[in-house]
Amino acid sequence: MKKLMNDPERIVSSFLDGLVAANGTLIQRLEGTDVIVRRSSPPQKVGLVSGGGSGHEPAHAGYVGKGMLDAAVAGEVFTSPGADQFFAAIQAADQGEGVLLLIKNYNGDVMNGEMAQEMAEAEGIKTEMVIINDDVAVNDPDQRRGIAGTVLVQKITGALAETGASLQDAKRIAEKTVSRVRSMSVALTPCTLPAVAQPSFDLAEDEMEVGIGIHGERGMDRREVASSEKTAQLLLESVLKEIPSAAPLALLINGMGSTPLMEQHVFANDVIKQLDRDIQHTYVGDYMTSLDMAGVSLTLLAVDDELSSYLQAPVHTVQWTQC
Amino acid sequence: MNNEQAAQWMRQTAKMLAEHKDELSKLDQAVGDGDHGVNMERGFRAVMEGLDEWQDLALSQLMQKIGSTLVSNVGGASGPLYGTAFMRLGSAWKEVDHVDGPAWVSGMAKAVEGIAQRGKTQAGEGTLLDVWSPVAAMFDENEPDWKKIEDTAKKGMKETENMVVKKGRGALLGEETVGHVDPGAVSSFYLFQALANTMNEGGG
């Protein structure tokens, strides 16, 4: 394993320091925590907090800023942060209007989020939690993981929150987006955890793993590696099945960490050619990665005018900036 | 069990988890994301670091401190589960400065209830509860038989090998999890083995 790092045990902390050092006008680190907060928020705004294990950069700290998150919590690599870290983020994000937690559907994240909510409620901070479960590789909706679709939920909810909406309204639009967003991924190579120093699973040269999550956990199906065209067809089929409505779509092609933009666009082209639907928004890039895994995920969101307008709203964060 | 024995229990657990860190991570790789050993070692190392500072606390407060330290430092799903278990021991032992048979019964019952609530799980689903639950049932009004407690923990751990995991990342693999011991059950076994060792050394 070759990685550019110092102490593997301190890699998350060093990463956060670097992110702040490079983007100090936009974000700061909450002292004594692994929480990244926005430098300035409009007054009386509902707080938007997300977080989870690290290793998915730019998620989530890269999305802290105007029009998206107020605070992001970074756990150890692929490990949910503790409840006290989520609680610190909630306290930092609260302006008296309450805080919405956007949590990916993993047991650790949900449990720590719930404990943090209990701590916040005890302090008199109103909180709500929306659980994101866009991964159609898993059949049981209760077990479905949150993957790249999470970023679209954060974008849309963040845009609404920026307008001074209430906690309940923020919760409503987050739930609406969750109900209409679906994703699926494929890995060409596994990833390597800095502290474990070996690949998360073995994958032969001629194999790909379909339906992987974002934590190096194994996928649902292993098969012979296919062309971009065929892979696009495979993922599209699974995701489209779960988007029954004929609504226009937002399309997100997400790199898993070490897939070059060239390949991501080759794949995007194949998806767009095969997708015989009205695509209103297209995003291609590394949005929710899995360390150094090679592969892509495909996310479709059935939009309406409301969701569309919030996707188009201005945003200014480290990773996502549009006027 | 008195305060000093509780501290000794934690030191033993920390030592055993550090020794078995790689084994636990490897077990986790088969059904999850492979960091259970790293996380548990980190959590109990933090508990060790706190122990000197907590030596004058009441037993109940000591358990609360251990619980919140585990939540903060283990992270993931294991942090809230282990953390909740110790916090429940703390709340069960408010009036207790020496844990005897009846106190073990009430404490362990509350710990098991806490794990089940927090994890929305029950025994038989291939989790650490499959160790905690039978162990809790082994305590009665009498002074505990530590050999029996340890054997029960071991048996519970081994039985997770035959279970289809219904919770956590392992749940996504379904039937494939049969044949794999649950890493949380293994770390729980070490926890109770450390308890048995401590109590045998201290003569109950």
Interface residues (C-beta under 8 A of the other chain):
Chain A: E9 G53 G75 E76 V77 F78 T79 S80 P81 G82 A83 D84 Q85 Y106 N107 G108 M111 N112 E114 M115 V138 Q143 R145 L193 A195 V196 S200 F201 G213 H215 G216 E217 R218 M220
Chain B: S25 Q29 G32 D33 G34 D35 V38 N39 R42 S68 V71 S72 N73 V74 G75 G76 A77 S78 G79 P80 L81 G83 R118 G119 K167 G168 R169 A171 L172 L173
